[in-house]
Amino acid sequence: MSSQANTTTHPHITYLGFPRMGRRRELKRALETYWRGETDAAALLATARELRQRHWQQARTAGACSVPVNDFSLYDHVLDTAVLFDAVPERYRALRQADPLAGYFAMARGGHGLHALEMTKWFDTNYHYLVPELHAGQRFQLTGDKPLAEWREAQAFGLDARPVLLGPVSFLRLAKTTDGSDPLALLDALLPAYAQLLQQWADAGVPWVQLDEPCLALDLDPASREAYAHAYAVLARGRTPRRLLATYFGALDDNLALAASLPVDGLHIDLARAPEQLDAVLAALPPGRVLSAGVIDGRNIWRSQPTRVLPLLEKAIAKLGTEHLWLAPSCSLLHVPIDAAQETTLAPELRAWLAFALQKLEELKQYAQTLAGDEAARAALSGQSALLAARAKAPGVQRSDVRARLNALSPQAAQRRSALTHRRVVQAQALALPLLPTTTIGSFPQTDALRHARAEHRAGRLNNDAYETFLAEEIAQALRHQEAIGLDVLVHGEPERNDMVEYFGEQLEGFAFTRQGWVQSYGSRCVKPPLIWGDVARTAPMTVRWSAYAQSLTEKPVKGMLTGPVTVLQWSFVRDDLPRETVCRQLALALRDEVHDLEHAGIQVIQIDEPALREGLPLRQAQQASYLAWAVQCFRIAAGGVRDTTQIHTHMCYAEFNDILEAVAALDADVISIESSRSRMELLTAFEQFRYPGDIGPGVYDIHSPRIPGHEEITELLRKALVVLDPRQLWVNPDCGLKTRHWAEVIPALEAMVNAARALRGELALQD
């Protein structure tokens, strides 16, 4: 590899991983046509191979000296790791043996009568991984050759490549056991399979491998520290490729001595999130070890500040020299879109501030050339510094009215008028809901007809009147379905919304939108995060018209549906020239105005979704209290001041909430709904110790799976919930919104849910 031979005069340029979906979401389309049975496995795998090869070539053209392989996945890299080491739960084995690809997707999505694996957030990102399901006595073995096959594929293209694999300790820490045993107790059973794989790579001539251990950025207990020392001592035995240990998403801090002591050949660190750690890392790094300096932010889309990056790199190269310094983004580029050059509809000055995956590699090349003495590259970086300095004076970046309102904000703005105990009484009278009230989270299926109408409207081929007539009928149909099913609190179905964050951003100032800025959330699900580039302001109501229209069609309460300030923040690419909490407060004030307008329009139930509240929690405990304080305050500002009779809901999904339940209670929402069906109500065990004061709707079926749950299955989950919760605080709802499902799945699933709730109401009435 060029990284070993060091034939270049500048530091080696690489990256930890690349977006999988393709510039135009080619993988998404290939997956979904395969799942619908419209194409076969050969077509799907051909698309995957084409994307891998295209992305390697694009990265090399942009400046990368070497490429990672095995970062590509048909669904999720953690699932791939579990499959590679045969950590396949017994219920999937027969299907896996008959059809490996069908078994793989059953683990990811369910189907064939099987429940999917649990899914949760990948650290503090909006990417979701499949949680490996293990048990005491688990056996592991190396199965298949995906990493080696992809390395050989890259070699055939003349590329310097290194396989990437989730490291053994992080793999086990991210897993769950079905019997409550400690996953780390399985380390000695797992290590021989890792060692066999390393030997396989060495025999094939692989020079470098990358072992990702992101858990080194977490607070570690003594058992985890010992696990790292033991695991890497074992993996250093025998003949292996050189090993790059990759950490990211934060500083090593008190884990630095441990990381530096591990017998590896290189260490990657995140200098975008934690530039302050460089001095300590340089002092601790053993002689001869490669430092991969993650100086470009792999999580955001703004061009880097040369005045910040160059001093770090100059310090590193002065200590290490060119031979032992690699330049890289801070983490995998999975979390950003591929190419900003596609965004020709953005204002030129805004586009000039952006760096997507390929532009980040181009930036690294400029830094490397500058370190090698290239004056043209240094001049280009000076121009970039001047461009970013001028950004602060661009119109809309700073608004005096927004900043004055924020400065005038009083503590009273974050308060409801009365305590929750009083509100529960008056809301019960105002809404007159039955025991175990049923509802959904908000969205209903985005049908082909709806997507076509939206596309025609955007293209100007469907005028506003015709489009709004279409939306009105979609809302009316959604309400007819809900009333026929027998739901108690209805929703308008959100046909006018393409995305729960983008819809609001399009109506707020300070936001911009890309055409092809897609980022993978899970599986084939992609999101197109807005860009928050300026101060945020609301100029007119955003949701009132359609919510009020829906309420006019029914006597039952219809929920107003809003995305909360923390979630809008987390699921956007946020400006890097203001503290995130300041941007969040601007969002909270804009949403507060919307909440009050909904209330004035007669909407009695308003849901402010915050699925990303846990996602934003800093990885280190010492930093969490500060974040939770401002995140909770922002939600309370958005909901503050409404009447006691107005019921505020919030929704959270696919994350571990056990450790922030006090903060969730501090939101002071009247009702929370949470994802819990994939874990079979496991999350509710936390409520045995923490008595949540409000009402709770634990999700009773998994909307990310095409499975249609039966009445008995939902009843079983509700009985589990009633062991922990008072019947008077239990709501009945799906895990999440239903936009990705089809009506043919949604209607029978909701009918089963309503029937289960009615049956249990009857039982509870008899007990009284």
C-alpha positions in Angstrom: 0.0 0.0 0.0 1.1 3.6 -0.6 0.5 4.1 3.2 3.2 1.7 4.0 5.6 2.6 1.3 5.1 6.3 1.9 6.1 7.2 -1.7 4.2 10.5 -1.5 5.8 13.6 0.1 2.6 14.5 2.0 0.8 12.6 4.7 -1.4 9.7 3.8 -5.1 10.6 3.1 -7.8 8.1 4.0 -11.3 7.8 5.5 -13.1 5.4 7.8 -16.2 4.7 5.8 -18.4 6.1 3.0 -22.2 6.6 2.4 -23.8 3.5 1.0 -27.0 4.6 -0.7 -25.5 6.3 -3.7 -25.9 9.8 -5.1 -29.5 9.2 -6.0 -30.4 6.5 -3.5 -29.7 3.7 -5.9 -29.3 1.2 -3.1 -32.6 2.2 -1.6 -34.4 1.5 -4.8 -32.7 -1.8 -5.4 -33.5 -2.9 -1.9 -37.2 -2.0 -2.0 -37.7 -3.5 -5.5 -36.1 -6.7 -4.2 -38.3 -6.7 -1.1 -41.4 -6.3 -3.3 -40.3 -9.3 -5.4 -39.9 -7.2 -8.5 -36.2 -8.1 -8.9 -34.0 -11.0 -7.8 -31.0 -11.3 -5.5 -28.6 -11.1 -8.4 -29.9 -7.7 -9.4 -29.6 -6.4 -5.9 -26.0 -7.6 -5.4 -25.1 -6.2 -8.8 -26.3 -2.8 -7.8 -24.4 -3.1 -4.5 -21.2 -4.0 -6.3 -21.5 -1.1 -8.8 -22.0 1.3 -5.9 -19.0 0.1 -4.0 -16.7 0.4 -7.0 -18.1 3.8 -8.0 -17.5 5.1 -4.5 -14.0 3.8 -4.3 -13.1 5.5 -7.6 -14.8 8.7 -6.5 -12.9 8.8 -3.3 -9.6 8.1 -5.0 -10.3 10.9 -7.5 -11.1 13.3 -4.6 -7.7 12.6 -3.0 -7.8 9.4 -0.9 -4.6 7.4 -1.0 -6.4 4.3 0.4 -10.0 3.1 0.7 -11.8 1.2 3.5 -13.7 -2.0 2.5 -16.5 -3.9 4.3 -17.9 -0.5 5.4 -20.6 -1.1 2.7 -23.7 -3.0 3.9 -27.0 -4.0 2.4 -28.7 -2.9 5.7 -26.4 -2.4 8.7 -22.7 -3.0 9.5 -23.4 -4.2 13.1 -25.8 -6.8 11.7 -23.1 -7.8 9.2 -20.7 -8.3 12.0 -23.2 -10.5 13.9 -23.8 -12.6 10.7 -20.0 -12.8 10.0 -19.4 -14.4 13.4 -22.6 -16.5 13.3 -24.3 -14.6 16.1 -27.7 -15.5 14.6 -30.6 -16.2 17.0 -32.0 -19.7 16.6 -35.4 -18.5 15.3 -33.7 -17.3 12.0 -31.4 -20.3 11.4 -33.8 -22.4 9.3 -34.6 -19.5 7.0 -30.9 -18.5 6.8 -30.0 -22.0 5.7 -32.7 -22.1 3.1 -32.1 -18.6 1.8 -29.2 -16.6 3.5 -30.4 -13.2 2.1 -34.0 -13.8 3.2 -32.7 -14.7 6.7 -30.5 -11.6 6.8 -33.4 -9.3 6.0 -35.7 -11.2 8.4 -33.2 -10.3 11.2 -33.3 -6.7 10.0 -37.0 -6.2 9.2 -38.9 -9.2 10.4 -41.2 -11.2 8.1 -41.7 -14.9 7.4 -43.5 -14.9 10.8 -40.4 -13.7 12.6 -39.7 -10.7 14.8 -36.9 -8.4 13.8 -33.9 -7.7 16.0 -34.2 -4.7 18.2 -33.0 -1.5 16.7 -31.5 1.5 18.4 -29.4 4.6 17.8 -25.7 4.4 16.9 -24.2 6.4 19.7 -25.4 10.0 19.4 -26.3 9.9 15.7 -29.5 9.4 13.8 -28.2 6.2 12.3 -30.0 3.1 13.7 -28.2 -0.2 14.1 -29.5 -3.7 14.7 -28.8 -4.9 18.3 -27.0 -8.3 18.3 -29.0 -10.8 20.3 -26.8 -13.0 22.4 -27.0 -15.4 25.4 -24.8 -17.1 27.9 -22.8 -19.9 26.3 -23.1 -18.3 22.9 -20.9 -19.9 20.3 -19.2 -17.9 17.5 -17.6 -19.0 14.3 -16.3 -17.3 11.2 -18.9 -17.6 8.4 -18.6 -16.3 4.9 -15.8 -14.1 3.5 -17.5 -10.7 2.9 -14.6 -8.5 4.1 -11.9 -10.5 2.2 -14.1 -10.6 -0.9 -14.5 -6.9 -0.9 -10.8 -6.3 -0.3 -10.0 -8.5 -3.3 -12.6 -6.6 -5.3 -10.8 -3.3 -4.5 -7.4 -4.8 -5.3 -8.7 -5.9 -8.7 -9.3 -2.2 -9.4 -5.8 -1.3 -8.4 -6.8 0.3 -5.1 -4.9 0.3 -1.9 -7.6 -0.9 0.6 -8.0 -2.1 4.2 -10.9 -4.1 5.6 -12.9 -2.4 8.3 -14.6 -4.3 11.1 -16.4 -3.4 14.3 -13.9 -4.4 17.1 -14.8 -7.2 19.5 -15.3 -5.2 22.7 -17.5 -2.6 21.1 -19.5 -5.4 19.4 -20.2 -7.0 22.7 -20.9 -3.8 24.5 -23.4 -2.8 21.8 -25.2 -6.2 22.0 -27.9 -7.4 24.4 -28.4 -10.8 26.0 -31.7 -12.5 26.2 -31.0 -14.0 29.6 -29.6 -11.0 31.4 -26.0 -12.2 31.4 -23.0 -10.0 30.8 -22.2 -9.8 27.0 -18.5 -9.2 27.9 -18.5 -12.7 29.4 -18.6 -14.0 25.9 -15.3 -12.3 24.9 -13.2 -15.4 25.1 -15.7 -17.3 23.0 -15.6 -14.5 20.3 -11.9 -13.8 20.1 -10.9 -17.0 18.3 -13.2 -16.1 15.4 -11.7 -12.6 15.2 -8.2 -14.1 15.3 -9.1 -16.6 12.5 -10.3 -13.6 10.4 -7.1 -11.7 11.0 -5.1 -14.8 10.0 -7.2 -15.1 6.9 -6.4 -11.5 6.0 -2.7 -12.0 6.7 -2.6 -15.1 4.5 -4.3 -13.2 1.7 -1.7 -10.4 1.9 -3.8 -7.7 3.5 -1.4 -5.1 4.9 -3.6 -3.0 7.1 -7.0 -3.6 8.8 -9.2 -1.1 10.7 -10.8 -2.2 14.0 -13.5 0.3 15.1 -13.8 0.6 18.8 -16.1 3.7 19.3 -16.8 2.6 22.9 -13.4 3.9 23.8 -15.0 7.3 23.7 -17.4 6.3 26.5 -17.1 6.1 30.3 -15.6 2.6 30.8 -15.9 0.4 33.9 -13.0 -1.8 35.1 -14.4 -4.8 33.4 -14.5 -3.1 30.0 -11.0 -1.8 30.4 -9.8 -5.3 31.2 -11.7 -6.6 28.2 -9.8 -4.2 25.9 -6.4 -5.2 27.3 -7.2 -8.9 27.1 -8.8 -8.8 23.6 -6.0 -6.9 21.9 -3.3 -8.9 23.6 -4.9 -12.1 22.1 -5.4 -10.5 18.7 -1.7 -9.5 18.6 -0.5 -13.1 18.7 0.7 -14.8 15.5 1.0 -13.2 12.1 -1.7 -10.5 11.5 -2.0 -7.4 9.3 -1.0 -4.1 10.8 -4.0 -2.9 12.8 -5.5 0.6 13.0 -7.6 1.1 16.1 -10.3 3.6 15.3 -12.1 5.7 17.9 -14.5 8.5 17.2 -17.5 10.6 18.4 -15.5 12.1 21.3 -12.2 12.3 23.2 -10.3 9.4 24.6 -9.8 11.3 27.9 -9.3 8.8 30.7 -9.2 6.0 28.2 -6.1 7.4 26.5 -3.5 5.4 28.5 -5.5 2.3 27.8 -5.8 3.0 24.0 -2.1 3.9 23.8 -1.1 0.7 25.6 -2.9 -1.7 23.3 -0.7 -3.6 20.9 -1.8 -2.0 17.6 0.0 -0.2 14.9 -2.1 2.9 14.5 -4.6 4.9 16.4 -7.4 7.1 14.8 -8.8 9.9 17.0 -11.6 12.4 16.6 -10.0 15.9 16.4 -13.2 17.6 15.1 -15.2 17.0 18.3 -12.2 16.9 20.6 -9.3 18.9 19.2 -8.1 19.5 22.8 -6.9 15.9 23.1 -4.1 16.2 20.5 -1.3 17.2 22.9 -2.1 14.4 25.3 -2.3 11.8 22.5 1.0 12.9 21.0 2.6 12.5 24.4 1.1 9.1 25.0 1.5 7.6 21.5 4.3 5.0 21.5 7.2 5.5 19.1 6.6 4.2 15.6 2.8 4.2 15.8 0.7 5.8 13.1 -1.7 8.6 14.2 -4.8 8.9 12.0 -5.9 12.5 12.7 -9.6 13.0 12.2 -9.5 16.7 11.6 -12.4 17.1 9.2 -15.9 16.8 10.8 -17.5 13.6 9.5 -20.8 14.5 11.1 -21.6 18.0 9.6 -21.5 19.5 6.1 -19.6 22.8 6.6 -16.2 23.5 5.2 -13.5 23.3 7.8 -11.8 26.3 9.3 -8.1 26.2 8.2 -7.2 28.5 11.0 -8.3 25.7 13.4 -7.1 22.6 11.4 -3.7 23.7 10.2 -2.2 24.3 13.6 -3.3 20.9 14.8 -1.7 19.2 11.7 1.5 21.2 12.0 1.8 20.2 15.6 1.2 16.5 14.7 3.6 16.4 11.8 6.3 18.2 13.8 6.1 15.3 16.3 5.5 12.4 14.0 6.8 13.3 10.6 5.0 12.5 7.3 5.6 8.7 7.7 3.5 8.3 10.8 0.7 10.8 10.2 -2.5 10.0 8.3 -5.2 12.6 7.5 -8.9 11.6 7.7 -12.4 12.8 8.6 -13.3 12.4 12.3 -15.5 9.3 11.7 -17.2 7.4 8.9 -18.7 9.6 6.2 -21.8 7.6 6.4 -23.4 10.5 8.3 -23.1 13.1 5.4 -24.3 13.2 1.8 -22.0 12.3 -1.0 -21.4 15.4 -3.2 -22.2 19.0 -2.7 -21.5 19.7 -6.4 -24.9 18.3 -7.2 -26.7 21.1 -5.3 -26.9 23.5 -8.1 -30.2 25.0 -6.9 -28.7 26.4 -3.7 -27.5 30.0 -3.5 -23.9 30.1 -4.7 -22.6 31.7 -1.5 -24.3 29.0 0.6 -23.0 26.2 -1.6 -19.5 27.6 -1.2 -19.7 27.0 2.5 -20.5 23.3 2.1 -18.4 20.1 2.1 -20.1 16.8 1.6 -18.2 13.5 1.6 -16.2 14.0 -1.6 -15.4 17.7 -0.7 -14.1 16.6 2.7 -11.6 14.3 0.9 -10.7 17.2 -1.4 -10.1 19.4 1.7 -7.8 16.7 3.2 -5.8 16.7 0.0 -5.3 20.5 0.3 -4.2 20.2 3.9 -1.8 17.4 3.0 -0.3 19.3 0.1 0.0 22.4 2.3 1.9 20.4 4.9 4.2 19.2 2.0 5.0 22.8 1.1 2.6 23.4 -1.8 2.1 27.1 -1.9 -0.9 26.9 -4.2 -2.7 24.6 -1.7 -1.8 27.0 1.1 -3.3 29.9 -0.9 -6.5 27.9 -1.5 -6.8 27.4 2.3 -6.3 31.1 2.9 -9.1 31.8 0.5 -11.3 29.3 2.3 -10.5 31.1 5.6 -11.5 34.5 4.1 -14.7 33.0 2.7 -15.8 31.6 6.0 -14.9 34.8 7.8 -17.3 36.7 5.5 -20.1 34.2 6.1 -20.9 35.9 9.5 -21.9 39.1 7.6 -24.1 37.4 5.0 -27.8 38.5 5.2 -29.9 36.3 7.4 -27.1 34.7 9.3 -27.7 37.1 12.2 -31.1 38.7 12.9 -31.5 41.3 15.6 -35.2 40.6 16.2 -34.5 36.9 16.9 -31.7 37.6 19.2 -33.5 40.4 21.1 -36.5 38.0 21.7 -34.2 35.3 22.9 -32.4 37.7 25.3 -35.7 38.9 26.7 -36.9 35.3 27.4 -38.1 34.9 31.1 -38.0 31.7 33.2 -41.8 31.8 33.2 -41.9 31.0 29.5 -40.9 27.4 30.3 -43.8 26.8 32.7 -47.3 25.4 32.3 -50.1 27.2 34.1 -50.7 24.4 36.6 -49.2 21.2 37.9 -49.6 17.9 36.1 -51.9 16.5 38.8 -54.4 19.3 38.3 -54.1 19.2 34.5 -54.9 15.4 34.5 -58.3 16.1 36.2 -59.3 19.0 33.9 -58.2 17.1 30.7 -60.1 14.0 31.7 -63.2 16.2 31.9 -62.5 18.1 28.7 -61.6 15.1 26.5 -63.8 12.4 28.0 -61.6 9.6 26.8 -62.1 5.9 27.8 -59.7 3.8 29.8 -56.7 2.7 27.7 -57.3 5.4 25.0 -56.1 4.4 21.5 -54.3 6.7 19.1 -51.4 6.6 16.5 -48.2 8.5 16.5 -49.1 10.8 13.6 -48.4 9.9 10.0 -50.3 7.5 7.7 -49.1 5.8 4.6 -47.4 8.0 1.9 -49.0 6.2 -1.0 -47.7 6.2 -4.6 -50.6 8.5 -5.5 -49.6 11.0 -2.8 -45.9 10.9 -3.8 -46.9 11.4 -7.4 -49.1 14.4 -6.6 -46.4 16.0 -4.5 -43.8 15.5 -7.3 -46.2 17.0 -9.8 -46.9 20.0 -7.6 -43.2 20.6 -7.0 -42.6 20.4 -10.8 -45.4 22.9 -11.4 -47.6 20.5 -13.3 -50.3 20.4 -10.6 -51.6 23.8 -9.5 -52.1 24.8 -5.9 -55.9 24.4 -5.9 -55.8 20.9 -7.4 -53.0 19.9 -5.0 -54.8 21.2 -1.9 -58.0 19.5 -3.0 -56.1 16.3 -3.3 -54.6 16.8 0.2 -58.0 17.5 1.7 -59.4 14.3 0.4 -56.4 12.3 1.7 -57.0 13.8 5.2 -60.7 13.1 5.0 -60.0 9.5 4.0 -57.5 9.1 6.8 -60.2 10.3 9.3 -62.8 7.9 7.8 -60.4 5.0 8.3 -59.7 6.0 11.9 -63.3 6.4 12.8 -64.2 3.0 11.2 -61.4 1.4 13.1 -62.5 3.0 16.4 -59.5 5.0 17.5 -60.1 7.5 20.3 -57.7 10.3 19.5 -57.2 10.9 15.7 -54.6 12.4 13.5 -54.8 14.1 10.2 -52.2 11.7 8.7 -49.7 14.3 7.5 -50.2 13.9 3.7 -48.8 17.4 3.2 -45.5 16.5 4.8 -42.6 14.9 3.1 -40.4 14.6 6.2 -41.1 15.5 9.9 -38.2 18.0 10.0 -38.0 19.2 6.4 -41.6 20.2 6.4 -41.1 22.6 9.3 -37.7 23.9 8.0 -39.3 24.8 4.7 -41.5 27.2 6.5 -38.9 28.7 8.8 -36.3 31.3 8.0 -32.7 30.4 8.5 -33.1 27.0 6.7 -32.0 25.7 3.3 -32.6 22.4 1.5 -30.7 20.2 -0.7 -31.9 18.2 -3.7 -29.7 15.1 -3.2 -28.4 15.5 0.3 -29.6 12.0 1.4 -28.3 10.3 4.5 -29.1 6.8 5.6 -31.2 6.5 8.8 -31.7 2.7 8.8 -32.0 0.0 6.1 -33.4 1.7 3.0 -34.8 4.6 5.0 -33.0 7.9 4.0 -33.5 11.4 5.3 -32.5 14.7 3.7 -31.5 16.9 6.7 -32.1 20.6 6.3 -29.3 23.0 6.6 -29.6 25.5 9.5 -27.4 28.4 8.2 -29.0 31.5 9.8 -31.1 32.7 12.8 -34.4 30.8 12.9 -37.7 32.7 12.7 -41.4 31.7 12.0 -43.2 34.1 9.8 -46.6 32.4 9.6 -48.5 29.4 11.0 -47.2 26.1 9.6 -49.7 23.4 10.6 -52.9 25.2 11.7 -54.8 25.0 8.5 -54.7 21.3 8.0 -55.1 20.4 11.7 -58.2 22.7 12.0 -59.6 21.3 8.8 -59.3 17.7 10.1 -60.9 18.7 13.4 -63.8 20.1 11.5 -64.6 16.7 10.1 -65.0 14.8 13.3 -66.3 15.0 16.9 -63.3 13.2 18.2 -60.1 15.1 19.2 -57.6 15.4 16.5 -53.9 15.9 17.5 -51.9 18.8 16.2 -48.6 17.4 15.1 -45.3 19.2 15.6 -41.6 18.2 15.6 -39.9 19.3 18.8 -37.0 21.8 18.9 -34.4 19.2 20.0 -35.3 16.8 17.2 -35.3 19.6 14.5 -31.8 20.5 15.8 -30.5 16.9 15.9 -31.9 15.9 12.5 -30.6 19.0 10.7 -27.1 20.0 9.7 -26.7 22.7 12.3 -24.6 25.9 11.8 -21.2 25.7 13.4 -20.9 29.4 14.3 -23.4 29.4 17.3 -23.7 27.1 20.3 -26.2 24.3 19.6 -28.3 25.3 22.6 -28.7 28.8 21.2 -30.0 27.5 17.9 -32.3 25.1 19.8 -33.9 28.0 21.8 -34.5 29.9 18.6 -36.4 26.8 17.3 -38.3 26.5 20.6 -39.6 30.1 20.3 -40.8 29.5 16.7 -42.6 26.3 17.8 -44.1 28.0 20.8 -45.9 30.4 18.5 -47.2 27.4 16.5 -48.5 25.6 19.6 -50.4 28.7 20.7 -51.9 29.2 17.3 -53.1 25.5 17.3 -54.7 26.0 20.7 -56.5 29.2 19.5 -57.8 27.2 16.5 -59.5 24.7 18.8 -56.9 21.9 18.8 -57.1 20.3 22.3 -54.3 17.7 21.9 -50.9 18.8 20.6 -48.1 16.3 20.1 -44.5 17.7 20.1 -42.3 14.9 19.0 -38.9 14.5 20.5 -37.5 11.2 19.3 -34.0 12.7 19.2 -33.9 13.8 22.9 -31.8 10.8 23.9 -29.8 10.9 20.7 -28.4 14.3 21.6 -27.1 13.1 25.0 -23.3 13.5 25.3 -21.5 10.2 25.5 -19.7 11.2 28.6 -21.6 11.5 31.9 -19.8 14.6 33.0 -21.3 16.5 30.1 -24.9 15.2 30.2 -26.4 17.3 32.9 -25.7 20.5 31.0 -27.2 19.2 27.8 -30.3 17.8 29.5 -30.9 21.1 31.2 -31.1 23.1 28.0 -32.8 20.4 26.0 -35.6 20.1 28.6 -35.9 23.9 28.8 -36.3 24.1 25.0 -39.2 21.6 25.0 -40.8 23.4 27.9 -40.5 26.8 26.1 -42.2 25.3 23.1 -45.1 23.9 25.2 -45.2 26.6 27.8 -48.2 28.8 28.6 -51.0 26.7 27.1 -54.2 26.2 28.9 -54.6 23.4 31.4 -57.2 21.7 29.2 -54.7 21.5 26.3 -53.1 18.0 26.5 -49.4 18.0 25.4 -48.0 14.7 24.1 -44.5 13.8 23.1 -43.1 10.8 21.3 -39.7 9.1 21.6 -38.4 6.1 19.7 -35.5 3.7 19.2 -33.2 4.7 21.9 -32.3 3.8 25.5 -34.3 6.2 27.8 -33.7 4.4 31.1 -30.9 6.7 32.1 -32.7 9.9 31.4 -36.1 9.2 32.8 -35.9 12.1 35.2 -35.3 14.5 32.3 -38.2 12.9 30.4 -40.4 13.6 33.4 -39.0 17.1 33.6 -40.4 17.8 30.1 -43.8 18.1 31.9 -45.7 16.6 29.0 -49.1 15.1 29.8 -48.5 12.0 27.7 -45.4 10.3 26.3 -45.3 7.5 23.8 -42.3 5.4 23.4 -41.0 2.6 21.2 -41.0 -0.7 23.1 -42.4 -3.5 20.9 -39.1 -4.8 19.4 -37.8 -5.2 23.0 -41.1 -6.8 24.0 -41.8 -4.1 26.6 -38.3 -4.4 28.1 -38.1 -0.6 28.4 -40.9 -0.5 30.9 -38.8 -2.2 33.5 -37.3 1.2 34.1 -40.7 2.4 35.2 -40.7 -0.1 38.1 -38.1 2.0 39.8 -39.1 5.4 38.4 -42.7 6.3 38.9 -43.5 8.4 35.9 -46.1 11.1 36.8 -47.8 11.4 33.5 -49.5 9.0 31.0 -47.5 6.6 28.9 -48.2 4.9 25.5 -45.6 2.1 25.0 -45.6 1.0 21.4 -47.5 -2.2 21.0 -46.3 -3.2 17.5 -43.3 -2.6 15.3 -44.2 -0.3 12.4 -40.8 -0.8 10.7 -41.7 -4.4 9.9 -44.2 -5.6 7.3 -45.6 -8.1 9.9 -49.2 -7.5 10.8 -49.6 -8.2 14.6 -52.5 -10.2 15.9 -54.9 -9.3 18.6 -53.4 -11.9 21.0 -49.8 -10.5 20.5 -50.9 -7.0 21.3 -52.9 -8.1 24.3 -49.9 -9.9 25.7 -47.8 -6.7 25.4 -50.5 -4.6 27.1 -50.7 -7.1 29.9 -46.9 -6.7 30.4 -47.4 -3.0 30.5 -50.2 -3.2 33.1 -47.8 -5.0 35.4 -45.8 -1.8 35.6 -48.3 0.9 34.8 -51.6 2.0 36.4 -54.4 1.4 33.9 -55.4 5.0 34.2 -52.0 6.1 32.7 -51.7 3.6 29.9 -52.3 4.6 26.3 -52.4 2.2 23.4 -50.5 3.1 20.2 -48.0 1.8 17.6 -44.3 2.3 18.0 -43.9 5.1 15.5 -45.6 6.9 12.6 -47.1 4.8 9.8 -45.9 6.7 6.7 -43.6 3.9 5.4 -46.3 1.2 5.6 -49.2 0.4 3.3 -52.9 0.8 4.1 -53.3 -3.0 3.6 -51.0 -3.4 6.6 -52.1 -0.5 8.7 -55.8 -1.1 8.8 -55.7 -4.7 10.1 -52.9 -3.8 12.5 -54.8 -0.9 14.0 -58.0 -3.0 14.2 -56.1 -5.6 16.2 -54.7 -2.9 18.5 -58.2 -1.3 19.1 -59.8 -4.7 19.7 -57.1 -5.6 22.2 -57.6 -2.3 24.1 -61.4 -2.8 24.1 -61.1 -6.4 25.4 -58.8 -5.3 28.2 -61.1 -2.4 29.1 -63.8 -4.9 29.6 -61.6 -7.1 31.9 -60.5 -4.0 33.9 -64.2 -2.9 34.3 -65.1 -6.4 35.7 -62.2 -6.2 38.2 -63.6 -2.8 39.4 
